[in-house]
Amino acid sequence: MGFDSTLDDLRSSGSPKWSDPKRPLQLWRAEMDFGTAPQIQQAVKEIIDGPGVGYLDPEQLDALREATAGFVARFGLDISPSQVSLAPDVVTIGKLLVTRLARPHERILMLTPGYKGFRHVIPLTGREVVEVPFADVDGRTTFDLAAIERELDAGVAVLILVNPANPTGRVYTREELTALDAVLSRYPATRVIADEIHAPFVMDGEHIPYATISSNAARQSITTTSASKGWNLAGYKAAQVIFTNPADLDTLAPVFAEDELALSTLGVVAQTVAYNECWHWQREALATIRANRDELSRRVATWPGVKLTPMEATYIAWLDFSGAYDAGRIPADVGAATHLEKFGVALTPGEEQGPGLERFARMMIAEPPAVFAEALERIESALGLK
Ligand SMILES: Cc1ncc(COP(=O)(O)O)c(C=O)c1O
């Protein structure tokens, strides 16, 4: 498997996602289909070929804390490894933090369209979810600060900030983050969970960790990340949470410490190797994603009534098919993803990202170019363009 794999290569890879040729192309789940960086494969193989996959050694945990500090330092977040705690994945971290930072029935603010994983699990914690839609300023989604402040006034225990954003692909500028911090600083009891898992996928602009915006932002926020997106290690289960508020180190880090030794040995090693040794592979992945993004922008420009939200980061394209309904290219009574699936390409239904978004769909573009080209052809057939 690699950056130039064909659909046949994926089909014969043994992956359940690809092995059934009758299934539509699986571009709905946030994964890359480029295989795994050779250094990670090698490190995992050495463990498997050695005495066996044993329990984690505390030194392996410390190596991942150190690698994480090195990773975030690339973006200007300077921390010590002791500020890093570990848990299986970012969604689990978000859920755990919410249950610790908010009492049952307190309110959690999410911005929509937003990451569907949080939209799914946070309500399961018994906390009330409030969703504030992004504002659209000249075709760019940004914070609706007035609407956010109205909710903060009514009481919000935790605001979840995904930066860079899924599914809108926004890389928030310093000005935007500073303005958000200025509002939040008036509500010191509110906490921020900053999910920065997509930081390695910035194509335009620069990733600015929210905690670096001000001393208030560092105090108010908790950052979470993982190599699960950047290096496609979702099944390895060893994500990170970063405490930049000293009080959290006393109260929350011990909660995470209870279960750190239950993490996957292979996962901890794989994430460490990713951060320390696999940037060349990551940049190659990003170059392929960028080329796919550029191709997608060109093609969408020829699709009547379809809009691509400008993708500054991530490998998740957010497509608005509303105009294709108006043009009679999609039947009015089906969601966009349901219609496309009939033509052999499975995207994430828009409504999983926020209410009323049935005419949107989310598409993964971290695909080898030949597979991506096939997906574009199928979408063009679905739009009656072929
Ligand atoms: C913004 C965001 N956070 C978290 C995740 C999932 O991360 P994990 O597998 O570590 O829970 C994703 C996956 O797509 C994501 O897009």
The ligand as an SDF file (V2000), in Angstrom:
LIG
                    3D

 16 16  0  0  0  0  0  0  0  0999 V2000
  -11.7630   16.6340   14.9310 C   0  0  0  0  0  0  0  0  0  0  0  0
  -11.5790   15.1860   15.2420 C   0  0  0  0  0  0  0  0  0  0  0  0
  -11.3430   14.8140   16.4980 N   0  0  0  0  0  0  0  0  0  0  0  0
  -11.1780   13.5160   16.8140 C   0  0  0  0  0  0  0  0  0  0  0  0
  -11.2470   12.5360   15.8460 C   0  0  0  0  0  0  0  0  0  0  0  0
  -11.1000   11.1000   16.2270 C   0  0  0  0  0  0  0  0  0  0  0  0
   -9.9000   10.9130   16.8770 O   0  0  0  0  0  0  0  0  0  0  0  0
   -9.6870    9.6050   17.7130 P   0  0  0  0  0  0  0  0  0  0  0  0
   -9.7170    8.4540   16.7740 O   0  0  0  0  0  0  0  0  0  0  0  0
   -8.3710    9.7950   18.3810 O   0  0  0  0  0  0  0  0  0  0  0  0
  -10.8250    9.5730   18.6930 O   0  0  0  0  0  0  0  0  0  0  0  0
  -11.4860   12.8910   14.5260 C   0  0  0  0  0  0  0  0  0  0  0  0
  -11.6140   11.8620   13.4960 C   0  0  0  0  0  0  0  0  0  0  0  0
  -11.9810   12.1180   12.4040 O   0  0  0  0  0  0  0  0  0  0  0  0
  -11.6500   14.2480   14.2130 C   0  0  0  0  0  0  0  0  0  0  0  0
  -11.8740   14.6400   12.9580 O   0  0  0  0  0  0  0  0  0  0  0  0
  1  2  1  0
  2  3  1  0
  2 15  2  0
  3  4  2  0
  4  5  1  0
  5  6  1  0
  5 12  2  0
  6  7  1  0
  7  8  1  0
  8  9  2  0
  8 10  1  0
  8 11  1  0
 12 13  1  0
 12 15  1  0
 13 14  2  0
 15 16  1  0
M  END
$$$$
